[in-house]
Amino acid sequence: MVDMKFWSGYYSNKDNLKKIALFCKYREIVIIRKTKKKDYCTRPHKIFKPEHLEYWIDRLHLKETLFDIYRSNISIKLPPLPTRLDQLKEIRPEIDRRYNDPKYITGADYLIDIDANSQDDEKQIINWCKQIKRELVNKGQNPNHIEIWTTGSGGAHLNIPGKFDLDYVRNTTKDIACKLGIPMRNPVKIINEKKHIPKNGEWILVKDEKKIKYPSKPHIDTGIWDRRRIKRVPFSLHSKYGISMKRID
């Protein structure tokens, strides 16, 4: 159970707001408020300064309400946004259009999301991230640009800021996971229009699709490489555990 006194104090701290706001710039921001009955999602938000974050925290009473805050993996040029909550959905079609128009896209991070079954998985997942990082360095990525973040739930994100092709990210990540034997949510790769599965570090042609095994968590989330993918904002608190997202490398 999250201590609401700690929660309120964390989101009242100016230094925390400054760190969170820094990672919100140039991204579509999504806030999901938690209640006993249901979750309430508001998007899109634009947060470029700590004052913008503080405004929405006060406006949505987020010091008294558990919530999660996410940012788009792709950075885009956002249009002017309405201040009324009931008008936010009216701008969504325009933002969706911009995600598919190269002239509005300013970046697309290399993201690997490793989901945990419980917080006990964190040590194993961090070890996987370090192995993946070494493979990416061997492929020419600058080690100083590769970030490893714990999510607060036992999982982790491996992130490289930049402007990457999503198909490249998908194929490279699957090949590395295959080589290292790291479980994937959907352990299938299409090669020459045929399904292959990882086995002993190689992609093997699937002859009987019933034999494809979809592993439980912890595993790499292979459904994340789409233009509208969102990810947890660094230094924000996890609504279930009250633990902040932190960089560990």
C-alpha positions in Angstrom: 0.0 0.0 0.0 1.5 3.4 -1.0 1.9 5.9 1.8 -0.1 8.9 0.6 1.9 11.3 2.9 5.1 10.2 1.1 3.3 10.4 -2.3 2.1 14.0 -1.7 5.5 15.0 -0.4 7.3 13.5 -3.4 5.1 15.4 -5.9 5.4 18.6 -3.9 9.2 18.5 -4.1 10.5 21.1 -6.6 13.6 19.0 -7.4 11.5 16.0 -8.2 9.1 18.0 -10.4 12.1 19.5 -12.3 13.6 16.1 -13.0 10.3 14.6 -14.2 9.4 17.6 -16.4 12.8 17.4 -18.1 11.8 14.0 -19.6 8.4 15.2 -20.7 9.7 17.8 -23.2 8.7 17.3 -26.8 6.5 14.3 -25.9 2.8 13.6 -25.7 2.1 13.1 -22.0 -0.5 10.6 -20.7 -1.8 10.7 -17.1 -3.7 7.7 -15.8 -5.4 8.3 -12.5 -6.2 5.3 -10.3 -9.4 4.8 -8.3 -11.0 1.8 -6.7 -13.7 1.7 -9.4 -11.7 2.4 -12.6 -8.7 4.1 -14.1 -9.1 7.5 -15.7 -6.9 8.4 -18.6 -6.3 12.0 -19.8 -4.3 12.7 -22.9 -2.7 14.6 -24.6 -0.8 16.8 -22.2 2.1 19.1 -23.1 4.7 19.5 -20.3 7.8 21.5 -21.0 8.5 23.1 -17.6 8.1 22.1 -13.9 5.3 24.7 -13.7 3.3 22.9 -16.3 3.6 19.6 -14.3 2.7 21.4 -11.1 -0.3 22.9 -12.8 -1.7 19.5 -13.8 -0.9 17.9 -10.4 -3.0 20.6 -8.8 -5.7 20.6 -11.4 -6.2 16.9 -11.3 -5.6 16.6 -7.5 -2.8 14.2 -8.1 -1.2 14.6 -4.7 -4.3 12.9 -3.2 -4.8 10.4 -6.1 -2.5 7.6 -7.1 -1.6 7.9 -10.8 1.0 6.9 -13.4 2.5 9.3 -15.9 3.7 8.2 -19.3 5.4 9.9 -22.3 5.4 9.0 -25.9 8.4 7.1 -27.1 8.4 9.2 -30.2 9.0 12.9 -29.9 6.8 15.1 -32.1 5.9 18.7 -32.8 2.8 19.1 -30.7 0.0 21.4 -31.8 -1.5 23.9 -29.4 -3.6 22.0 -26.8 -6.9 23.0 -25.2 -7.0 23.6 -21.4 -10.4 22.1 -20.9 -10.3 18.4 -20.2 -13.5 17.7 -22.2 -11.8 19.1 -25.3 -8.6 17.1 -25.2 -10.1 14.3 -27.2 -10.9 16.7 -30.0 -7.1 17.2 -30.7 -6.3 13.5 -30.7 -7.0 12.9 -34.5 -4.5 15.7 -35.3 -1.8 14.2 -33.0 -2.4 10.7 -34.5 -1.9 12.2 -37.9 1.4 13.8 -36.9 2.7 10.4 -35.6 2.5 9.2 -39.2 4.0 12.4 -40.8 7.8 12.5 -40.9 7.9 16.3 -40.9 6.5 16.3 -37.4 8.6 13.5 -35.9 11.8 14.8 -34.2 12.9 11.6 -32.6 12.2 7.9 -31.9 14.1 6.3 -29.1 15.5 2.7 -29.2 13.3 1.2 -26.4 13.4 -2.3 -24.9 10.8 -2.9 -22.2 11.3 -6.0 -20.0 8.2 -6.8 -17.9 8.4 -8.4 -14.5 6.2 -10.9 -12.8 7.1 -9.5 -9.4 9.7 -7.1 -7.9 11.8 -10.2 -7.2 12.6 -10.3 -10.9 14.5 -7.0 -10.9 18.0 -8.5 -10.4 17.6 -11.0 -13.3 16.1 -8.3 -15.5 18.9 -5.8 -14.8 21.4 -8.6 -15.7 19.6 -9.1 -19.0 19.7 -5.4 -19.7 23.5 -5.4 -19.1 23.9 -8.3 -21.5 21.8 -6.6 -24.2 23.8 -3.4 -23.7 27.0 -5.2 -24.5 25.5 -6.7 -27.6 24.3 -3.2 -28.7 27.8 -1.8 -28.1 29.2 -4.6 -30.3 26.8 -3.5 -33.0 28.2 0.0 -32.9 26.0 1.9 -30.3 27.8 4.3 -28.0 27.8 2.8 -24.5 27.4 6.3 -23.0 24.1 6.8 -24.8 22.5 3.5 -23.6 20.4 4.0 -20.5 19.0 1.3 -18.2 16.1 2.4 -16.0 14.2 0.4 -13.3 10.5 0.9 -13.6 9.6 0.5 -9.9 7.7 -2.7 -10.4 10.6 -5.0 -10.9 10.9 -4.4 -14.6 13.3 -2.2 -16.6 13.7 -0.1 -19.7 16.7 -0.1 -21.9 16.6 3.2 -23.8 18.8 5.0 -26.4 17.7 8.5 -27.2 17.8 9.2 -30.9 15.8 8.8 -34.1 15.6 5.0 -34.8 13.7 3.1 -37.4 11.1 0.9 -35.5 11.6 -2.1 -37.7 15.4 -1.9 -37.1 14.7 -1.8 -33.3 12.3 -4.7 -33.5 14.6 -7.0 -35.6 17.8 -6.1 -33.7 16.2 -6.7 -30.3 14.7 -10.0 -31.3 18.0 -11.2 -32.8 19.8 -10.2 -29.6 17.2 -11.9 -27.4 17.4 -15.0 -29.6 21.2 -15.1 -29.2 21.2 -14.6 -25.5 18.2 -16.9 -24.8 16.2 -14.1 -23.2 12.4 -14.8 -23.2 10.2 -12.7 -25.5 6.5 -12.1 -25.1 6.0 -13.1 -28.8 9.0 -15.3 -29.7 8.4 -15.3 -33.4 10.3 -13.6 -36.3 9.1 -13.6 -39.9 11.9 -14.5 -42.2 11.1 -14.9 -45.9 7.4 -14.7 -45.1 7.6 -17.7 -42.8 7.5 -17.9 -39.0 10.7 -18.8 -37.1 11.3 -19.3 -33.4 14.5 -19.0 -31.3 16.3 -22.2 -30.4 19.9 -22.5 -29.2 20.7 -19.0 -30.3 19.3 -19.3 -33.8 16.0 -18.8 -35.6 14.4 -22.1 -36.5 11.6 -22.5 -39.0 8.2 -23.3 -37.4 6.7 -26.5 -38.8 3.9 -26.8 -36.3 2.6 -23.5 -34.9 1.0 -25.3 -31.9 4.6 -25.8 -30.7 5.2 -22.1 -30.3 5.5 -21.4 -26.6 4.6 -18.0 -25.2 6.6 -17.5 -22.0 5.2 -15.9 -18.9 6.9 -12.9 -17.3 9.6 -11.9 -17.0 10.1 -11.3 -20.7 10.8 -8.7 -23.3 7.6 -7.0 -24.4 7.6 -7.4 -28.2 4.4 -5.4 -28.7 5.9 -2.0 -28.0 7.3 -1.0 -31.4 4.5 1.1 -32.7 4.4 4.9 -33.3 2.0 5.6 -30.4 3.8 3.6 -27.8 4.0 5.2 -24.4 6.5 4.6 -21.6 6.8 5.5 -17.9 8.3 8.9 -17.3 11.7 8.7 -15.4 11.7 9.7 -11.8 7.9 9.3 -11.6 6.4 7.0 -8.9 4.8 3.7 -9.7 1.2 3.8 -8.5 1.2 0.3 -7.1 4.5 0.3 -5.3 5.3 4.0 -4.7 8.8 3.5 -6.1 10.4 6.0 -8.5 11.8 5.1 -11.9 15.6 5.4 -11.6 18.6 5.0 -13.9 20.9 2.3 -12.6 23.8 2.2 -15.1 
